[in-house]
Amino acid sequence: FPSHDSGGGGGGGLSEKSYNFVGPISTGLGIARWYPSVNMTLTGAYLVAGVPPDTGNLSVNINVNGSSVGTVILTSGQYKSSLVTLNNSVATTSYVTVDVNYANNAMDASLIITYST
């Protein structure tokens, strides 16, 4: 899936990593994988959708090295979720994956993960 980095990689401050889901969202495990180029700490995550879920929630897990570190839920009918606070170190030898647990007709969404270096 396409992704986008915004923000600087220099010391301090927050940066963002976006996982973009184009079109109808399908459920699945490990559908996106990211190998960070610097050691970092994941600090938060939220979802936004062009077409929000309509029959239930959009639920996404964030994993570090295959273990869940947080779940972000976009409630039916909403375009933006609440920010989920994370506090997880990720080394350059680690990877981050995304699992979609439930989609419920959501389309054109992005998972935004905030991190500090």
C-alpha positions, 0 to 999 in steps of 0.5 A: 500500500502506498505510504507517505512520510511527513515531517523531519527525521532530525532529532526531536519533534514529531513526525508522521507515517501514513498508510493509505488505503485506496478504494474499498478496504479489505481485512487482512494481517500484515497488509503493510510493512515499514522498516524504519531508517532510524530508531524511534518511538511510536507516540500515537495513531489515528484513522481518517476516511473519505468514506467512513464505515457504515455497518460497524467500525473500521478497526486496525492493529499496529504491530511491532515485530508481529506483536500488537502495540495498539488498536485504532477504531474509526466508529461507524459514520465518523470521518476521523478517529480519536488519537490512540496514545502509543509509547513503543520503541522501534529500532532500525532492526525492527518492523511495523505492520498493519492489520485490518480487523474490520472494514465495514464498507470503509473506503479511501482511508489513511492510518497516521502514525506519529513518532519521535526520533 
